[in-house]
Amino acid sequence: MTLLNWVAVIVVILTIAALIKRYETRLVLFTAGLILCCVSLQPMTAFNAFAKSMTNGGLIMAICASMGFAYVSSYTRCDQHLVHLLSKPIRGLGIFLVPICTFVTMVINIAIPSASGCAAAVGSTLIPVMLRAGIRPAMAAASVMMGTAGGVFSPGSAHNAYIAKISNMEIMDLIALHTPYSLVLWVVGIVGIFVMAIIFKDKGEATDNIQVNIEHKQEEIVRPNVIFALVPLLPIVILVLGNTVVPQIKMGVAQAMVLGAIFCLLITRANPQDFSKTFFNGLGKGYGNILGIIIAAGVFAAGLRAAGLIDTFIALLRESNDIARWGGSLGPWFLGTITGSGDAATFAFNEAVTPHAASFGMDIPHLGSLAFLSGTLGRTSSPIAGAMMVVAGIAMANPIEVAKRTIVPCFIGVIILAMIIV
């Protein structure tokens, strides 16, 4: 390795340290990339990478439209109706509430792809149900937290959009490709959290004397409206049917999300002006919060390339397919766990390394999916993740105790995924 390579390694270590300390992700990644480009005497490379990432049309359409639809689903409380509709049949199931609540959260996470948003919507309903059934607070929070790994199937996921883009695939085709592996993730998560509940003996006596932090809880929905509850699922149904049995309605993610938003407006009869403002606010948040990380990760990857570290890493990966397999799984998982964000690690890896997958015996869709799924499990393992803070806060549990119950199933899931994804 050259002196410049070692400088890059030091910058990477400092970047990880800054992310662990919870400094702003976009600032950290952009600054690290700019510094690397400057020490490599290529400062314009950073700005060119920034400009290029800003105008990535396919990503902007899918991600921003999905966030706009998520915002109007929350504004009209359709997401809450969905949560209540799915939670009503599962009350009174004892210890089996744990895996069932995890499964329900996974299903809802497809419609509400934001981990924190899903945790708040689901946790405010399901966690009190589990507490009343005698499930300990840490496990009640952990079952919902584990469920936030279910969004890997969501067409609105930024990672699905990004990997599909660099693979020259349609988003739904990419989801179909990693569906078998994602189902393994679901099974490991559901079975694993149930086993952890047994190991930790997290089932006690049922009681109505519970303490719950109601800061995240909205006004109780007594009777969920079935039609309202189906609204968040509409774009997903359209995309799945259009790419399978009804090709006549095949459309892109952005078109499906806008159609879903129109249907949401008509069904809920919300104030059109407020509805429009909410949709476009969500669209802007999608660009600023999600595309912002992708843009910053692009600058960081450009810095690594300018410093020659990517070429050195690719040369190492060429020596063994196994090195690439474990690097693409344990790397994003570890960084997601210690930083609390699966996005930063996964986007950086898929920006810098995944496009070269053919050089070391893999292909872009599989390596990108491996990093995506592993990063998701890493965030689910982390005691400092935003969604973890939400569920722990609702259950009034220690985030470390919650993480103790999710980290083992997540780690096992990463190992299994690394072994089966080829």
PEWOMO-V92725 format. One record per residue. RES is the residue in one small letter. PHI is phi in whole degrees, 0 to 359 (none if undefined). PSI is psi as a letter, one per 40 degrees, with the letter a starting at -180 (NA if undefined). Layout:
RES_PHI_PSI / RES_PHI_PSI
//
This chain:
m_none_i / t_277_i / l_300_d / l_296_d / n_300_d / w_293_d / v_299_d / a_297_d / v_298_d / i_298_d / v_296_d / v_298_d / i_299_d / l_295_d / t_297_d / i_298_d / a_299_d / a_294_d / l_293_d / i_297_d / k_283_e / r_70_f / y_291_i / e_302_h / t_301_d / r_296_d / l_297_d / v_297_d / l_294_d / f_295_d / t_297_d / a_298_d / g_295_d / l_295_d / i_298_d / l_296_d / c_294_d / c_292_d / v_291_d / s_272_e / l_62_f / q_228_f / p_300_d / m_292_e / t_300_d / a_295_d / f_290_d / n_294_d / a_295_d / f_299_d / a_295_d / k_296_d / s_289_d / m_295_d / t_247_f / n_281_g / g_304_d / g_301_d / l_291_d / i_300_d / m_298_d / a_293_d / i_288_d / c_293_d / a_295_d / s_296_d / m_291_d / g_300_d / f_293_d / a_299_d / y_293_d / v_286_d / s_296_d / s_287_d / y_300_d / t_274_e / r_66_e / c_297_d / d_296_d / q_292_d / h_297_d / l_297_d / v_300_d / h_293_d / l_297_d / l_282_d / s_273_d / k_301_d / p_287_e / i_259_e / r_292_i / g_83_f / l_260_e / g_65_b / i_298_d / f_288_e / l_299_d / v_299_d / p_294_d / i_292_d / c_295_d / t_297_d / f_297_d / v_299_d / t_297_d / m_299_d / v_296_d / i_292_d / n_295_d / i_293_d / a_278_d / i_241_g / p_293_e / s_290_h / a_298_d / s_292_d / g_296_d / c_294_d / a_299_d / a_290_d / a_292_d / v_281_d / g_299_d / s_294_e / t_256_d / l_282_d / i_297_d / p_301_d / v_299_d / m_292_d / l_297_d / r_294_d / a_277_e / g_96_e / i_287_h / r_297_i / p_305_d / a_298_d / m_286_d / a_300_d / a_292_d / a_294_d / s_294_d / v_288_d / m_299_d / m_299_d / g_293_d / t_286_e / a_275_e / g_284_e / g_288_e / v_297_e / f_273_e / s_286_h / p_297_e / g_275_e / s_293_h / a_297_d / h_289_d / n_299_d / a_295_d / y_291_d / i_295_d / a_298_d / k_296_d / i_284_e / s_264_e / n_57_f / m_235_i / e_285_i / i_301_d / m_294_d / d_292_d / l_294_d / i_299_d / a_298_d / l_295_d / h_266_e / t_304_d / p_301_d / y_287_d / s_292_d / l_295_d / v_299_d / l_302_d / w_299_d / v_297_d / v_298_d / g_295_d / i_291_d / v_293_d / g_298_d / i_290_d / f_293_d / v_296_d / m_295_d / a_297_d / i_289_d / i_298_d / f_277_e / k_52_f / d_270_e / k_248_h / g_242_a / e_279_h / a_294_i / t_205_i / d_263_e / n_270_g / i_243_i / q_243_h / v_226_h / n_283_h / i_268_e / e_301_d / h_270_e / k_265_h / q_274_i / e_304_h / e_300_h / i_266_h / v_283_d / r_238_h / p_295_h / n_276_h / v_299_d / i_294_d / f_301_d / a_294_d / l_278_e / v_303_d / p_298_d / l_272_e / l_303_d / p_301_d / i_294_d / v_298_d / i_299_d / l_293_d / v_293_d / l_295_d / g_295_d / n_262_e / t_231_c / v_265_e / v_233_g / p_297_e / q_296_d / i_255_e / k_297_h / m_206_i / g_281_i / v_299_d / a_300_d / q_296_d / a_294_d / m_291_d / v_294_d / l_298_d / g_298_d / a_295_d / i_297_d / f_298_d / c_299_d / l_297_d / l_292_d / i_288_d / t_275_e / r_53_f / a_287_i / n_296_h / p_303_d / q_292_d / d_295_d / f_299_d / s_297_d / k_299_d / t_295_d / f_300_d / f_286_d / n_296_d / g_296_d / l_301_d / g_294_d / k_297_d / g_299_d / y_290_d / g_291_d / n_273_d / i_264_d / l_299_d / g_301_d / i_292_d / i_297_d / i_297_d / a_295_d / a_295_d / g_295_d / v_294_d / f_298_d / a_296_d / a_297_d / g_296_d / l_297_d / r_293_d / a_298_d / a_279_e / g_84_e / l_289_d / i_295_d / d_299_d / t_296_d / f_293_d / i_297_d / a_299_d / l_293_d / l_293_d / r_296_d / e_290_d / s_200_h / n_297_d / d_295_d / i_298_d / a_296_d / r_299_d / w_285_d / g_293_d / g_281_e / s_250_d / l_292_d / g_298_c / p_299_d / w_296_d / f_296_d / l_294_d / g_296_d / t_292_d / i_277_e / t_258_e / g_82_e / s_226_h / g_279_e / d_290_d / a_301_d / a_294_d / t_291_d / f_297_d / a_297_d / f_295_d / n_288_d / e_284_d / a_267_d / v_254_d / t_303_d / p_301_e / h_262_e / a_305_d / a_296_d / s_293_d / f_235_f / g_81_e / m_236_i / d_239_i / i_299_d / p_300_d / h_287_d / l_293_d / g_297_d / s_293_d / l_300_d / a_295_d / f_297_d / l_295_d / s_292_d / g_296_d / t_297_d / l_294_d / g_295_d / r_297_d / t_291_d / s_276_e / s_276_h / p_286_e / i_248_e / a_292_i / g_300_d / a_297_d / m_296_d / m_296_d / v_294_d / v_291_d / a_294_d / g_294_d / i_295_d / a_278_e / m_57_f / a_242_i / n_285_h / p_303_d / i_297_d / e_295_d / v_294_d / a_296_d / k_301_d / r_270_e / t_259_d / i_292_d / v_292_d / p_301_d / c_293_d / f_295_d / i_299_d / g_299_d / v_297_d / i_298_d / i_296_d / l_299_d / a_296_d / m_278_d / i_258_d / i_277_h / v_236_NA
//
